[in-house]
Amino acid sequence: MSQAAKAGNNCTIIQAGRDAILAIAKSPPLIRLVRLEIIDDEKHGGLRQRLNIILKNNGDVTAFLLKGSLISTGNETIRLCSQIGMQFSLSQADWTYDVNIDADAPSFVGRHSIAPNEVVNFNVMVGRKSGGHESTVYRCFLRFDFDEGNELQTDSFHLVISGPVVWRGGFQARGPSPEQWGSCQADNIRRLDSIGYDYRTQIQTDSRQYVEAVAPGIFE
C-alpha cells in the first residue's frame, strides 16, 4: 500500500516497488526529505544499488548541501544454501561507484544549492571495493549536512549489495542434503533478524518444511 509522507517527520521510501514510511530522526527546520527510492542496478547484477533522493526547501533562504553520509550500523551476508560444496569460477567486476559502503566514513560531496520552494532530485550509487559474490544486507541511515541549520538524518533502512567478486560459473558434484539446506537457511534468518531484516519471505512456501524440520517455529 502506498502511503503519503508527512512533511518534516517522515518521507516516502520506495524499495522493490513497495512504498512505506521512513521516519526522519533529525531535520533542519526548512529542508525536507520528500522521497528516498532504492533501485537495484540490474546492469551490474546486484553489485550496487542506486539511491534516488528528493529534497525540498520550504524556507525563504537558499540552502547549500555540503555533504551526504551513508552510515552502516550492521551487516550480515546471505549464504547461498543451494551452493554448499560448490567449486566456483570467480572474477573481479569492473565498475565505478560514488560511495563505498565499507569505507570508514562513506560520504559524497554536496553539489546542490536549493533555492526557496525548490525541489532537487539526485542519485547516489552505492557499492563496495571488496567482497564476495554472496549478497550482504547492510542496515544503514542517511545524513545530510547543510551550510546553515541542523543536519537531516533518516531512520534505518536496508541495502543489499554483492561483489565486486562475481560468480561466472561453478561445479557441484553433489548438492546439500535437506538438513544442510534447512540449517543454512535457518542461520540466514537468525543472523538477518539481528539487523532487523526479515529473510523469511525469500524462502518459497513449499521449501519451508526443510527449515522447520531443523528450526521448529522459526516462521511463526
C-alpha angles and dihedrals in degrees: 000000000000114000128196118237122238111229114251101006103051144016134199114261117196120195128163090352094304123119121212140155118267114198120230110226095191132009138177112238097256110023116086131192100219101179142359117194122187112206127186113233095227092179089070098041099247095314091129143005130223121227113206108199129191119193128181130197109217093177135086097242127074114251126202122213106225102179144348122211131197109205120194116207098181143342141198130191120230110231114221096231097188089060097059107139094014122140109221137214104212135180138180118261120229115216143115130240140184101223128032103210092202094056119114091248109010109200145138131222115254117240101173129106105191114204122206111291090003124139119209126195122194142157132232119194114212123199140132138244098225138024144100134272095268116095120253121207113217123198105210147145137214128240125190123196121203134192091249135028131009128327122263114233130179130212118253124294134166134254124190115210135166136182151345080188105066133196114246097172144314148204124235118182092187131006125229121282118250089256092052092047093047093048091049093052092045088054090050091052095049096046094046090047086062090066095040097258117132107216094173093093090062092064116083116242095239091053097050092087090073092054092045090052091064098029110032114203096013092128094050 
